[in-house]
Amino acid sequence: MKTKVLYGFIIGIFLSVTSCSRAEESGAQKDTSLVEKVDSLQDKKILIVYLSRTKNTKVLAEIIHRKVGGSLVGIELDKPYPAHYQTTVDQVAQENRTGYLPPLKTKIDSMDTYDVVFIGFPTWGMQLPPPIKSFLNDYNLAGKTVIPFNTNAGYGIGSTFDTVQQLCPDSKVLEGYSTKGGVERDGILFVMEGDKEKSVEKEIQHWLVKIGLAK
């Protein structure tokens, strides 16, 4: 009887050790896979472009740039929008109705050399801003990884991310990031500072890890 109990005890220890070894091996394989994924993306040449009227989206772009490197470019128009908020709202609404694409002053050299393109913008009228549509019309991003990021006045991304997907049919569009910025309509302009900036930076780090662009 004692022999059977002792035998069962030994078998139990053996199975436990084997199970732990397999679990550790599986965990190691998962960790290696994650590292390989991150390394493969970090080896790519990165471009970060952004449109920012009140500088909130610009801060997001700068945070991303600090974390992933690459080239950082702010989008400027040949003819800037009016400083008056409502006048700009009306102009953008007209551009969206007619499909007008405002010419860009900003030019990107050697777009073909970039593998990953971050595209940042505010939500305007729950839609993608016309200058971003101009950018996506001017440059062929086929075969590239495209990653949108966004600031908004509290109403969310609207149709912006869907439009990026539609305008980049031959690109790999990854999960985007969005956060609340200023509310220009109410005179609340730049808010991406202090505790707000620190909080957003932590969120961006988590997002970049999630999509495989940071460890």
C-alpha positions, 0 to 999 in steps of 0.5 A: 500500500505504501509502495503504491502511495509513494509511486503515485506521489512520484508520478504527481511530481513528475507531471507537475514539473513537466507541465510547468516546463511546457508552460514556461516554454510556451511563455517563452515562445510567446515573448519571442514572437512579440519581440520579433513582431516589434523588432520587425516594425521598428526596423521600418522607416517611419513618417509622422504627418499631422494637421493641427489647428490648435496644436493639440494634435501636434503634441500627440505627433511629437509624443509619437515621434519621441517614442518611435523616431522617424520623420515628423512633418506638419501639414500646411496649406497653400492658403491657410484657413481663416483664423475665425472659427465659424468662418472655417467651419462654414468653409470646411462644410462647403469643401466636404459638400463639393469634394474640394481638396485644398492644395497643400504647401507641404511636400513630402520628398521620397515618399516611396522610402517610407514603410510606416505612415502615421497620420494625425488630425482633428475631427472636423464636423465628424469627418476627416479634414479636407487637407488630410484627404488632399494628402491621401490623394496626393501620395500613393500609400499602397503597400505601406502600414498606415496608422491614424491618430486623432484629437476631437472635441469630445464627440469622438472620431466620427467617420474619420478612421473609416475614411482613412481606410477607404482612401488607403485601400491598398495599405495595411491600416492599423488600429488608431488612437484618439483622445479629447483635445480642445473645444475651439467652438467654446474658446478652449484651445490648447489643453495638451499640457500638464497632467493631460499630456502625461496621461495621454503619453501613457495611453499612447505608449500602451497603444504603440505596444498594442499595435507592435510599434513599441516594447 
